[in-house]
């Protein structure tokens, strides 16, 4: 999950930002409306191992992009 990502930021801009830091293309994107200054996008990387995702996360967490400081959070899949 990346936050805060405004609705005006296109999926292509997000993909370009992530690609710049070595991320592969994401498989899915879901926009999550936030109250106030915390809108977010939830991204799925189906072919990326958790260890690799953690390495990539460190590259973008707290990076200033698009006039905001991006927070990157890894959310694990739930098993029920």
N, C-alpha and C positions, 0 to 999 in steps of 0.2 A: 504494500500500500504506500502510495506517495501522497503527501499532504504538505502544505496547502497547494492545490492545483485548481485554478479557476476554471469555470466552465468554458471560458473563451479560448483556452489553450486547446489546440487541436490534437487529435490522436497522433497525427503525423509529427507535430512538434515534440510530443512526449517521446515518440519512437526515436526521433533524431537525437534528443537529449540523452536517452539511454544508450543508443548506439555509440555516441561519442565516448562514453565511458566503458564500452566493451560488452554491453548487454546484447544478447541475441534478440530477435523480434519476439514480442509477447504474443501469446496465443489468444488472449481475450482481454478486454478492458471493460470495466464497469465504473461509472461515475457515481460517487456517493456525495449527495448534497450535505453540506455542513452548515451548522448554524454559525453565523459570524464569519470569521476568517479561516475556517478549517475545512473547506471542500477538499475532497480527496478522489483519487482514482485507485481502484483495485485492479491489479494486473495479474494475469496467470502466465506462468512460464512452465509449460508442461514437460519440456525435455531438458530441464535444468536441474541438476542435483542440488540438494539443500546446501552442501558445503560450498559449491560454486556460487550459489545465490548469496550466501553470507559474505563471500569475498567481494562480489560485485556491489552489494549493499554498502559496504564501507567506502566505496568510491564516490557514492552520491549522497550519503547521509550528511546533512548539514551543509550542502553545497548551495551557494547563492545562485539561483536561476530564475529568470522571468520575474525579477524584482521581489522574490521571496526566498526564504531559506527552506529548502526542501528537507522534509523528514521522511526517511525510508524505513518502513517497518515490515518485517517478514512475518507473515501470518501462515501458520501451518494448516493443512487440510484437516478437517474434523473427520473422525471415524466413529460412526454410531452403530 
